[in-house]
Amino acid sequence: MKNLFFILSLFIVMTSKTFAQKPALYPIATATSGTAIQNTQQRTVWINPDKTIPIQGTYIYATNNNNTQFNVIVIASSKSQEMPVLKVDNQFYSITGYSSSEKQLKHYSFVTDAPTARQLSQALQIPLQQRQHPQHQLQGVFKTTKNIYQVGEKIDLTMVVKNQGKETITFNLGGMYRNKFNRCEYFHFEIFKDGQKLTNLGDGLSNFGGIEQRPTLQPGSSTHLQTVLNKWHLFDEPGTYTIKCKYDLHLEKPRLTKTNLDHLKYAHEKWEDSLQGEVIIKVVE
């Protein structure tokens, strides 16, 4: 019994020594070839403690305006399609996604809450990139080409965006159109006919992104984006229509970030906002 206790104790000591003391990225293993650990979600994961994936950079940034949710990015060079596990201060964090850069680096990521993000920021000795209001003053004006349309006629809508502030600002224009109706889902419309709210075509449809522009507006400059309202409603009955318009803004301001990676030299302050307006049209037979 004493020998068994000694063997078990030795196994525990040897296992604990195999893990790196500093932050490390471990590849996933199988139950037969790896060592079982508990991740921060209290799930058992098997990793290979004898191998680590060299970490080339890390950064943490907020994913919402009130700074309650953060994305943790770990940059490493790996050919594996498996999601590794990040160990920091004896805590194991499972990676949930990744993207690849032009330098064949993988940007592994996982989402966490603010307290955990602060702990990781201190342990990794990197700044915590929190969101701050970019002091933008963007004005959005929504307008149709005319006020009266025939039943079923195409109704073009133009959104004009003007920078009325003193700060240069970058934002999203277009995109989010890979869906059944080929329409930009950054637009949202509440449509009323003679005071009664109507159901839009394809509310809640699946969307698969799309290429978007990211114009930078200097103070006093403007740009525009067009769409077709018939992609949200057919307008196949006569009446007076009130359309409440909304466009989701994803704003960015350049900000120098402390990092040893050239391609991460400039991160961005991000902010989510919206432009809103209203148009009234009449549809006749």
Residue, then its C-alpha position, 0 to 999 in steps of 0.5 A: m500500500k505504501n509503494l502504491f501511495f509512493i507511485l501515485s505521489l510520484f505520478i502527481v509530482m511528475t505530472s505537475k512538473t511537465f507543465a510550463q510555469k509561464p503562459a503556454l499553449y498546449p496542443i489537444a491530445t486523445a484520452t489515451s495519449g494525453t493528460a487530462i485537465q479541467n478547463t475553466q468551464q469545468r470540462t475535462v480536456w486532454i492535452n500533450p504536456d510535453k509539447t507547447i506551441p510557441i506564443q508570438g503575441t497576445y492581446i485582449y480587447a472589449t467586444n461591447n461598449n460597456n466593457t463587460q465582455f472581452n476577446v482574448i487573442v493568442i497568436a502562434s504558428s501552427k499547422s494543426q486544425e485543432m483548438p489548443v488550450l492556453k495555460v495561465d497561472n495554473q488555469f486552462y482556457s479552451i480556445t474556441g476559434y481562430s483565423s489565419s493571417e498573411k504571415q501564416l500565423k493563427h490568431y486563436s481566440f476565446v471570449t471571457d468576462a471582465p474580471t477574467a480579462r483583467q486577471l489575464s491582462q496582468a498575468l500576460q503583462i499586456p494592456l486591456q483594450q477597453r472601449q471608449h466613446p470615440q467622440h464622433q458626430l455622424q449624422g445620417v439622413f435617409k431619403t427616397t428618390k420621390n414621395i409617390y410610387q406606383v404599386g409594386e414599383k422599385i423604391d430606392l432609399t439613400m442613406v447620406v452619412k456626414n461627419q459633423g464632428k471634429e474627429t476623423i472616424t472610420f465605419n462600416l458601409g455595406g456588407m452583410y448581404r449574403n442572404k436570401f434577399n441579397r440585402c445589407e442587414y446593417f439596415h433595419f426598417e419598421i414599416f407602417k401602413d396607414g398607422q399599422k405595423l407590417t411584417n417584413l420579408g425574411d425577418g430573422l433570416s440567416n446571413f453569411g456576411g459579405i465584403e464591406q467598405r470601411p470609409t474614413l470620413q474627415p470632419g465635414s465630409s460625407t458619403h452615402l449608401q443605397t438600398v432597395l426598400n422592396k427587399w423588406h416589403l413588397f409595397d403591393e397595396p396602395g396607402t401611406y407608408t411610414i418607414k422608420c430607418k436604422y443603420d448599425l454602425h461599427l466605428e473605429k479610431p486608430r490607436l497605437t498599441k504596445t506590441n512586438l508584432d508589426h502587424l498588430k502595431y495599430a489596433h483600433e478603438k471600436w464603438e457600436d452605434s446607429l444612425q436613425g431616421e424616417v421617410i414617408i411615402k405614398v403608394v398608389e394604383 
